[in-house]
Amino acid sequence: MLNATEEYLSVLGIAFTVKTKQTIISPEEALVSIVQLKEFQTSRRYYSLLCLATNEYSNFLRLEVIFHYSDKLDQLSSGFLAAIIQQLPEANGASYKKLLKKLKQQSKGSSYFLSSEKRVELQGKDTILSKFGIYTIPFQKQHKVKLISRAKLLKSNTWYRNRLVFGVGLRADIATLRDLKLVDKSYGAMKKLKSSKASTYKIWKELEEFSEIREA
């Protein structure tokens, strides 16, 4: 049985020998949730696995959603998330810079040792985490064999599959909420996705119309 951290890692693309159930949470919910867990914050292994997964499947992530979900993160959680975001392939884009600026501000004043202070003194520090007040010795990259294959991830996870079909955006996520029956009205989708009323309603009605045509 997977613990909470491993459940979130599986949502984000890490393979485990234990079979995981169909997920109903988005990649962004998983990412923001995992950095708040004590078992994650005390494990170099979990951190490095999260780096592996988010780097591999970063093109499926919605930064604007992460931005909204990260509002109430504490200093330490913000620091971990900032370090993850900074390592993504698209980390120089405007949206990434906006998110990083916010997380850096939220993590200000943090001072946390993931490795012992003595080990960091002797072996050096990870240069990315240390920018956000988190100190540990440098990492070796995890091997890609620990990832769920792209084909399997798309087959098993509705969030990723719809983002492939519709593009990474609001339409894909509204389609997912409908497919998974997580909400039954556009208002529920708007609240869940923190999107505008007008855009959500328009897309909802279009998907509703398409569904009626397909089922006719």
Backbone torsions as a table, in degrees:
resi	resn	phi	psi	omega
1	MET	NA	133.1	-178.3
2	LEU	-81.3	145.5	172.6
3	ASN	-81.9	178.1	-175.1
4	ALA	-60.9	-41.8	179.5
5	THR	-61.7	-44.0	-179.8
6	GLU	-67.3	-34.9	175.5
7	GLU	-60.6	-45.7	179.5
8	TYR	-67.1	-39.0	177.5
9	LEU	-61.9	-37.7	179.0
10	SER	-66.2	-36.4	175.6
11	VAL	-61.3	-36.5	-175.6
12	LEU	-87.8	-4.0	171.6
13	GLY	120.7	9.6	177.7
14	ILE	-92.6	135.0	-178.6
15	ALA	-88.5	137.2	173.9
16	PHE	-127.5	154.6	-178.7
17	THR	-69.3	-27.8	177.3
18	VAL	-75.9	132.6	179.6
19	LYS	-68.7	130.8	-179.5
20	THR	-99.1	151.9	-179.8
21	LYS	-83.9	165.4	176.2
22	GLN	-57.3	126.4	-177.4
23	THR	-86.3	145.2	176.2
24	ILE	-112.3	-4.3	179.9
25	ILE	-98.7	150.9	-178.3
26	SER	-77.2	161.2	175.4
27	PRO	-57.1	-36.8	-179.3
28	GLU	-67.4	-40.7	176.1
29	GLU	-62.1	-42.1	179.5
30	ALA	-63.3	-43.4	-177.4
31	LEU	-65.2	-46.9	-178.5
32	VAL	-70.8	-30.4	179.0
33	SER	-73.1	-41.5	-173.6
34	ILE	-65.7	-36.8	-177.0
35	VAL	-69.9	-11.1	179.4
36	GLN	-92.9	-9.3	-175.4
37	LEU	-81.7	136.0	179.5
38	LYS	-60.4	-40.4	-178.4
39	GLU	-66.5	-26.0	173.5
40	PHE	-77.9	-45.2	-174.8
41	GLN	-66.8	-13.3	-179.9
42	THR	-111.6	12.3	-175.2
43	SER	-127.3	114.6	174.5
44	ARG	-64.4	-36.2	-179.3
45	ARG	-62.1	-48.4	-179.5
46	TYR	-63.1	-39.7	179.0
47	TYR	-62.2	-45.4	-177.9
48	SER	-68.3	-33.3	175.6
49	LEU	-67.4	-38.4	178.0
50	LEU	-65.1	-40.5	175.7
51	CYS	-58.9	-43.7	-179.8
52	LEU	-60.3	-49.4	-176.3
53	ALA	-66.1	-46.2	-176.8
54	THR	-69.6	-31.2	175.5
55	ASN	-68.2	-40.7	-177.4
56	GLU	-69.6	-40.4	-173.4
57	TYR	-115.7	28.8	-177.4
58	SER	-62.2	-28.8	-177.9
59	ASN	-69.5	-8.0	176.7
60	PHE	-97.1	-4.5	-175.9
61	LEU	-87.4	143.6	176.7
62	ARG	-104.5	106.9	-175.2
63	LEU	-65.7	-34.6	-179.7
64	GLU	-65.3	-30.2	177.2
65	VAL	-73.3	-42.5	176.0
66	ILE	-59.1	-41.0	179.7
67	PHE	-56.8	-47.0	-179.3
68	HIS	-68.3	-43.5	-177.0
69	TYR	-68.5	-21.3	-175.0
70	SER	-87.7	4.2	-175.6
71	ASP	-54.0	-40.8	-171.1
72	LYS	-105.8	17.5	178.7
73	LEU	-69.7	143.8	176.3
74	ASP	-80.4	-178.5	-176.2
75	GLN	-57.0	-50.5	-174.5
76	LEU	-67.3	-45.8	179.4
77	SER	-62.0	-40.2	177.8
78	SER	-63.1	-38.9	178.9
79	GLY	-64.7	-44.4	177.8
80	PHE	-62.7	-44.6	-179.2
81	LEU	-65.5	-39.8	178.2
82	ALA	-61.0	-41.6	179.6
83	ALA	-64.4	-39.1	177.3
84	ILE	-64.0	-49.1	-177.5
85	ILE	-61.9	-39.9	-177.2
86	GLN	-63.2	-25.4	-177.2
87	GLN	-88.4	-4.2	-179.1
88	LEU	-69.7	149.4	-177.0
89	PRO	-55.7	-32.9	-177.1
90	GLU	-95.9	25.5	-171.2
91	ALA	-66.2	-3.7	179.1
92	ASN	-99.5	-1.9	-179.9
93	GLY	-72.1	163.3	-176.9
94	ALA	-62.0	-41.6	-179.1
95	SER	-65.1	-39.0	178.7
96	TYR	-65.5	-43.1	-179.1
97	LYS	-63.2	-38.6	178.4
98	LYS	-63.7	-44.6	179.7
99	LEU	-66.8	-43.3	179.3
100	LEU	-62.4	-40.1	178.5
101	LYS	-60.2	-43.7	179.1
102	LYS	-63.5	-47.6	-177.5
103	LEU	-67.2	-36.4	177.9
104	LYS	-63.0	-40.4	178.2
105	GLN	-65.0	-41.9	-178.8
106	GLN	-69.1	-27.0	-178.5
107	SER	-90.9	-3.6	-176.5
108	LYS	-56.7	130.8	179.2
109	GLY	94.7	-5.5	-179.9
110	SER	-73.4	143.6	174.8
111	SER	-149.1	103.5	-171.0
112	TYR	-138.2	133.5	179.2
113	PHE	-105.5	111.2	175.3
114	LEU	-79.7	-32.1	167.2
115	SER	-107.0	163.1	179.8
116	SER	-63.7	150.8	-179.7
117	GLU	-57.9	-36.8	-179.6
118	LYS	-65.4	-43.8	179.6
119	ARG	-63.3	-40.8	178.7
120	VAL	-63.6	-39.8	178.9
121	GLU	-63.6	-38.8	-176.3
122	LEU	-83.1	-38.0	-170.8
123	GLN	-108.5	-2.2	-179.5
124	GLY	89.7	172.6	-175.0
125	LYS	-120.0	153.5	172.4
126	ASP	-68.3	123.2	-170.8
127	THR	-72.5	-26.6	-178.8
128	ILE	-79.4	-52.2	179.7
129	LEU	-59.8	-36.8	-176.7
130	SER	-64.5	-23.4	176.6
131	LYS	-63.3	-22.6	-175.9
132	PHE	-115.3	23.7	173.6
133	GLY	77.3	21.2	178.6
134	ILE	-118.5	125.8	-171.7
135	TYR	-119.0	127.0	177.2
136	THR	-157.7	164.6	178.8
137	ILE	-72.6	159.7	-178.1
138	PRO	-58.2	152.1	-178.7
139	PHE	-99.6	154.1	164.2
140	GLN	-101.9	140.6	-176.2
141	LYS	-65.7	141.3	174.3
142	GLN	-73.2	149.9	-178.7
143	HIS	-80.4	144.6	-177.1
144	LYS	-66.1	-11.8	177.0
145	VAL	-61.9	-19.4	-179.1
146	LYS	-83.0	-0.9	179.5
147	LEU	-90.0	148.2	165.2
148	ILE	-69.4	137.4	179.5
149	SER	-63.7	152.9	179.8
150	ARG	-56.6	-44.7	-178.7
151	ALA	-61.5	-42.9	-179.3
152	LYS	-69.4	-38.8	179.2
153	LEU	-63.0	-44.0	-179.7
154	LEU	-67.3	-33.6	179.9
155	LYS	-73.2	-37.1	-172.0
156	SER	-94.4	-17.2	-173.9
157	ASN	-120.0	113.5	-176.2
158	THR	-64.1	-34.9	179.5
159	TRP	-59.5	-49.0	-178.9
160	TYR	-68.1	-42.9	-176.9
161	ARG	-61.0	-45.8	179.8
162	ASN	-68.6	-29.8	176.8
163	ARG	-70.6	-29.0	174.3
164	LEU	-69.5	-42.6	-176.4
165	VAL	-73.5	-48.9	-173.1
166	PHE	-96.8	-10.1	-171.7
167	GLY	94.3	156.2	-176.9
168	VAL	-79.5	97.1	-177.4
169	GLY	-174.3	-168.2	-173.7
170	LEU	-64.1	-40.1	-178.4
171	ARG	-58.8	-44.3	179.7
172	ALA	-61.2	-41.2	-175.8
173	ASP	-74.9	-32.7	173.9
174	ILE	-66.6	-40.4	176.5
175	ALA	-60.1	-39.0	179.5
176	THR	-66.4	-44.2	178.1
177	LEU	-59.7	-37.2	177.6
178	ARG	-70.5	-46.0	-178.9
179	ASP	-60.8	-40.8	-178.2
180	LEU	-86.7	-2.3	179.7
181	LYS	56.2	42.2	179.8
182	LEU	-84.8	-25.0	174.8
183	VAL	-140.0	158.1	-179.9
184	ASP	-119.2	0.4	178.0
185	LYS	-141.7	161.3	-178.8
186	SER	-63.3	-30.6	179.4
187	TYR	-62.4	-41.4	178.0
188	GLY	-63.0	-39.0	177.6
189	ALA	-65.7	-41.1	179.3
190	MET	-60.7	-44.7	-179.8
191	LYS	-66.9	-41.7	-177.9
192	LYS	-67.0	-42.3	-173.5
193	LEU	-96.8	-2.2	-180.0
194	LYS	54.9	44.1	-177.6
195	SER	-107.8	170.9	-179.0
196	SER	-73.8	149.9	-178.2
197	LYS	-62.2	-45.6	-175.9
198	ALA	-64.6	-48.6	-178.7
199	SER	-64.2	-42.9	-178.5
200	THR	-64.5	-44.0	-179.0
201	TYR	-63.9	-43.9	-179.4
202	LYS	-60.0	-49.5	-179.0
203	ILE	-65.6	-40.9	179.6
204	TRP	-58.1	-46.3	-179.1
205	LYS	-66.2	-37.1	178.1
206	GLU	-65.7	-43.2	178.5
207	LEU	-68.1	-34.9	177.2
208	GLU	-63.9	-44.2	178.4
209	GLU	-62.8	-44.1	178.9
210	PHE	-61.6	-40.9	179.9
211	SER	-62.4	-39.7	179.6
212	GLU	-66.6	-39.5	178.6
213	ILE	-66.2	-42.9	-178.1
214	ARG	-64.9	-35.3	-176.6
215	GLU	-86.5	-9.6	-176.8
216	ALA	-70.7	NA	NA
